[in-house]
Amino acid sequence: MTILIFMNISNFLTLYKIKNQLMAGLTSSTIGRKYAMAFSALFLLVFLVMHLSVNMLSVFSKGAFDEASYFMGYNPLVQFLMQPILIFAVFFHFIMGFVLEIKNRKARPVKYLVNGANANSTWMSRNMIYSGLVVLAFLVLHMYDFWAHEMSYKYFPGGGDSQDIERFWIELHEKFADPIRVAAYVVAFVLLGLHLAHGFQSSFQSIGARHPKYTPFIKALGTWYSILIPLGFVFVAVFHFVTQSHH
Ligand code: HEM
């Protein structure tokens, strides 16, 4: 009996220790940070597929795009649950990205004299912070272009008629009349592709999804994803540019 009680207490203590280590680990250890980073990345990878799917509608049908945009813009679940989660994920991802980069630099303040990096890492993996910074700069422009306008339209007095459900396609189409904006977007999409080329498979590695049987598949999927998704965005931007009626 005493032994049993003792075992239970020690079990409980061990569990308590593990729980504490896990909680502390998630926020303070490099492994924890990598996990958290990877989860936010996986979430963003799913978001990009959804975002591109809606954008693609604008190529095939104005009506379908307007309807989808209206749904995304006015459905309370999307607006007040998904959107805050997305904003959190985006902020979390880039702040954590900086933190990891700084920690990594501190861990190796002196650069390797002979950097045989090409032999064991790719250019993409070594430059995630730079490709990420370009995507971040793009996001600032992008939020200014679409999101800020939409917020002021919807939530500020005199912003516009919220019942106008046919405005979305025209707004998007008109944005891409400007060749400089189209060029800036395309450059950002190329860098996004490079970011994803390493990021996709890396996020799976970080959560421990590594297996001789599945890793090659994940890598191949990552390569396709990082080519097709940015190419899709390029296609949408260029499509609207070349189909402008006034040039
Ligand atoms: C041709 C390419 C793209 C087009 C035409 C486009 C268009 C749009 C539009 C119309 C919105 C909706 C704004 C609103 O009504 O709230 C939006 C939101 C957004 N886009 Fe894009 N987008 C493109 C590429 C991208 C890429 C590559 C990313 C990420 C790297 C991205 C990230 C976002 C984010 C984070 C939002 C905010 C979603 C929200 O919370 O409302 N977009 N985009």
Residues whose N, C-alpha, C, O or C-beta is under 5 A from the ligand:
A	BS01	HEM	N55 Q83 F146 W147 E150 F233 V236 A237
